[in-house]
Amino acid sequence: MKKILIIIDSLNAGGTERQLSLLIPRLSKLEFEIKICLISSGGIFKKELEKSVEISEYNSQIKIGFINKIFKLSSFIYRLSKLEMYWKPDIINYYLPQSLLYGGMLSFFYPKSVRICSRRGLNDYKKNKLIVSILERIIDKNIDYYMVNSGAVKRDLMDEKVEKDRIKFIKNGIHINNKFDHQKIDCKVRKSLNIPKNKIIISCVANLIAYKGHKELIEILSLLKPQEKEKLIILFIGNELGRKEELLNFASKNNLGIELKILGSQKNVFEYIISSNIMTLLPIRNESLSNSILESMALKKPIIVSDIGGNKEIIKNSKNGFVYNIGDKNKFINAFSNLIKSRKLRKEIGQSAYRSVLKNYSLDTCVASHAKFFNKIIKYKMNK
């Protein structure tokens, strides 16, 4: 069995974590033994993943912030060092910047594993962060390969002078389930949220991080006509990160005029997507390729997105969705207005979106691509 160690901060409700919850159990049924080392603790996908892999996490009841951070980092270094020294993984795969910064420094002490950095976002996170940039340049010397999920991230890495043959582009994979009873699920969600059947639900599935564009969405929707607003309910689904009141106050100050429900993290995100009539995601920076876009398309929902990162690689404007520059507010308003007015248009765009995902973002293809890549680099490392 080939050993793979996944390093990530937590298993909370984010696009990367959802992708891993699909990918890891399927890879573990092949010729791979997989373990996960978390910097922090748990998350909503932990219970599901524990059925197929071993998870090492940080457990502490310390509530004093800076002391907790010291203990968390110390715990992570100890647990990771132990895994690298005694379990001796063939591959160590870092997901997201924090795991690379924390875990990558140990790569100088245990250099035998093949090291992969999975870059899932654009490099905006390094702007005005000199220390982060310097540390990543140092760590890069010990990173064998970068895995990316969009052409936009690949271009970023090449701009950073990463050699082309060190970059592996693998598209995200989506599990398409055609057995859902959409009508039953819609009734259940609307009843639980007290939403009338005649209301059109616009949903955004994204943690409430500033760059995800929730405020920009509020500003755009506040410009709709009153007769359009009265038909709508807006749902924000994702980790609140302490921003719930901030966004509700922002909506009030900008005269949104539409009921906004902020639901926090939800494990069964697909139920809320099924109940939605229009999906949207308007990141203003740093987005590579959002899984929530693919999930919405797989459930035949029309989606409106900004043209950041890999979004425009997925969406062909006015064909399988709508994609515009974040500054083109009038175009966004027109897209929302047209979808609000026309059930037929919503259905046509949703069907086209579904066909696109079915053709280009198969989970089976994603799993096979990872397995083939892992086997190839392990074999190459053994023969060196």
N, C-alpha and C positions, 0 to 999 in steps of 0.2 A: 504493500500500500504506500502510495506517495503522500507525504505529510504536508499539509498546507495550514499555515497560521494566519488568521485574519485579525488585523488590529484596527479598531475603530473606537470612537469615544463612547458611544452607547448604542442601544437598539431601540431608541425612541422613534416616534412616527415622522420619518423623513423619507424622501424619495430614494436615497441610497440604501437606507435601512430596509425599506419595503422590497427593493430589488434583491438585496441579500437574502431576505426571508423566502424569496422564490428560488434563488440560485443555489444556495448552500445545501438545502436538503436533497436536491437533485444531483449535485456533484458528489455528495457523500454516498450516494447509491452506486456510483461508478468506482473507479479504482483509487479514490482519494479519502484519506482520513483527515478531517478538518477540525481544528479547534479555533475558538474565538477568544481573544484577550481584549477586554474592555478597559478603557481608561477610567471611566465612571462606572455607574451601576445600572444594570437592568435595562428597562424599557419595554414597551408593549409587545415587541417581537421576541423577547427573551424566552417566554414560555413555549412558544411555537418552535423556536430553533433548538431548544434544549432536548427536544424529542429525537434529534438526529446528530447533534454535535455537543461537545463539551465546551462550557463557557466559563471563563475566569473573569470575575468582576470585583469592583471595589465595594466593600461593605463597611460602613461606619455611621455612627450616630452623632458624630461631632458636628456641632451647629455653628461654631465660630469660624467664619469664612476663611481667613488666611491660614488658620491651623488645619482646617479641613483640606485646603488645597495642597499643603505640604504633605499631609498624610496620604492624599490621593495619588500624588506624583510618586511618592516613595513606594507605595503599594504597587503601582503600575510597573515601576522599574524592577522591583523585586520579582513580581509574578512573570514579567516578560523575560527577565534574565534566566529565571528557573526553566522556563519553557525552551528558550534558545539553547541553554547549556545541556539539559537532560533529555528533552523530547527530540531535539535536533530536527526542526522542520526542513523540508526540501525547499519550500517557498514561504516567504513572509510577504504578505500583501497588506500594505497600508491604505486605508480608506480615509479620505478627507485630510485637510492640512494639519489638524491638531495631532492626529496619530503619527503622521510623518515626522513632525517636529519632535514629539516626545519619544517615539520609538526609533526613529532614524539614527539618533545619536548613538544608540547601543550597537548599531550595525558595525561600528569600527572595532568592537570587541569580539563579535561573533560573525565573521565574514563568510562563513561557508554556505549559508542559505542563498538561494536566488531571491533577490529583493525587487518587489513590484510596488510602484505607487499608482493607485487608481485615482486619477484626477477627474473629479466629477463636476467641476465648475471652472469658470474663467479665472484669470489670474488677478482680477480686481482686488481680491482680499489682501494682496501684498502692497498695494499702493499706499504710500506714506508710512510703510512699516519696514524700515531699513533693517532692523535686527532679524525679522522674519525672512527677508530676502537673502541676507548674508548666510543665515543658518541653512536655508534650503539649498543654496549654492554649495555649501560644505557637504551637506548630506547627499546631494546629487552624485557625488563621486562614488558613493556606495550603492546607488540605485541602478539595477541592471536594466529594468524596463519600466515604461509608463503605459498604463491602460487607460484609454479614453473612450467616451461614449458619444462623442460628436466631433465633426470636422472643425468646429470652432475651437475646441480645447486643443486639438492636434495642432492647429495653426498657432495658438498661444505658445505651446511648448517649442515649436520650431523657431518662433521669434525669440525664445529664451535660449536658443542655440543647442537644444536637445537634438541629437542625431535622429534622423528619420527611422533608421532601423532599430531604434530603442523604443519606438512608439507603436503600440498595438491598438487599433481601432476596433472595438466590438460594440455593436448596437445593443441597447437595452432590450430585454425580452419581456413580453407581457403574456400572462396566462389568460386566455380568452375562454370564458365560461358562458356557454349559450343556454344553460339550464336554469338561469334565474327566472323566477316569476316576477317580471317587472311590475305588473299591476299590483300584486300583493305587497311587494316591498315598498312601492310608492305610497300605498295607503298606510302602511305601518309607519313610515318616516313622517308623513304629513300629520298623522294622528299624534305621534309622540311630540311633535314640535308645534302642534296646533296651527297648521297651515291649511287653509281652505283649498279644495280641489281646483278652483278656478285661478289660483295664483300661479304666476310664472316664477320659478325658482332660478336665480342666478347664483352659482356657487364658485368659490375659489378654494381649492385644496392646496394649502401651503402653510408651513409654519409662519408665525407672525413676525418674521424678520423684516427689517426695514426695506432691504433691497428687493423683496418679493413684490412690492408695488401695491400694497393694500390701500395706502393713502391715495395713490394715483388713480386706482379704480374708483374709490369713493368720489374723487373730484370729477371724473368722467361721468359716472352715473348720476351725479347731482345735476348735470346739464341736460338730462332727458326731459321731455315734455311732461307736464303734470298728469295728463291722461295715460302716459306710458308708465310713469312711476306708480300709479295706483294699482297697476296689475302685478307688481313685483314684490318679491321677498329676496333678500340677499343672505347667503350663508357663507361664513368664513370658517373653514375646517382645518385645524392644525394647532400645534403647540402654541399656547398664548404668549409664552415668554414674558409675562407681566405687562403686556401691551393692550389688554382688552379695554380697559377704561380709556386709555389714550385714544384708541381708534373710535370708540363710541362717542367720545367728546369731539373728535375731529369731524365725524359724520354730522353731529349736531351743529357745529360751527359753520360747516360748509353747506348747510341746508340740504342734506341728502334727500330727505323727504320719502325715504323708503325704509321699511323695517329691516334692520340689520341684526342677524343672530350670529353671535360668535360662539362656536360649539366646542372649541378646544380639540385636543387629540382624540381621534376616533379610530378604533381598530378596524371596524367594518366600514371603511371609507366608501367601498363600492355601493353600499346601500344609499348613501347620500348622493352619489353621482347618478345612480339610477333614478332617483326622485327628482333630480334637477332637470330643467329644460334647456339651460344654457350654461356652459362652463367657461371659465376665464382665468387667465394668469398673466399678469402684466409686470414681470420683473424689470427693474430699471438697470440692473448690472449683475455680473457674477454668475448668471444662470448658464448651465451647459445644455442639458436636455432633461426636462422635467418628466418624471414618471407619471405625474398626475395628468399631464396632457395625453400621454399614450393610453392611460386607463380610461380617460373620458372618451377618447376616440374608439376604444375597444367596446365601450358600452353604448356606442352609436349616438354620442352627444355632440352637438355643434360647439365649437370652442373658438374663443377670441383671445389672441395672445399678442404680446409685444415681440419685436423682432430681435430680441437679445439672444446671443449664443446660438444654440442648436435649434431654437424654435422654428426658424424659417427653413431648416432642413426637413422638418416634419410636415409643416403646414404649407400647402400651396394655396395662396390667397384666393378666396371666393370659390375654391373647389372642394377642399376637405376641411375648411376652417377659414379663419380670418387672421391675418398677421399684419401689423402696422408698426411704424416707428412710434415710440412712446410720446413723442411731441405732437403727433397728428391726432389731436383730440377729436376733431370733427369726423375723421374716418372711423374712429372707434365708436363714436356716438351713432353714426349712420349704420354701422354693423349691428350694434345692439338694437337699434330701432327696427331694422329690417327683420331681425330674428324674433323680436317681441311681437311684431305685427303678423308674421306668417308662420303658422304651424307647418305648412308644406315645406318652406325653406329650411326650417329646423330639421325636419325629417330627411330631406335630400342631402344636406351637408353632413348630418350624422351618419347616414348610410355610406357616403363617400369616405368619411373618416374611418369607419370600420373596415372598409376594404383596404385602405392604405396600411393600417396596422396589421391586418391579417397577412398582407403580402410582405411587409418589411420588418416587422418586429416580433417574430415568433420566439417564444420562450425556449422551445426545443433547439432552435438554431443558436440562440444565445448560450445555452448550456454546452452544446457541442463545440462552439467556438472557444469557450473558456477551457474546456477539457483538452482540446487539441493544442491550444497555446501552452497550457501548463505542462503537458507531456513533452512538447517540443523543447521548452527551455530547460526542463529537468534533464532530459537526455543530452542536450548540448553542454550543460554544466558538468555532467558526469564524464563526458568525453574530452573535456579540456585538460 
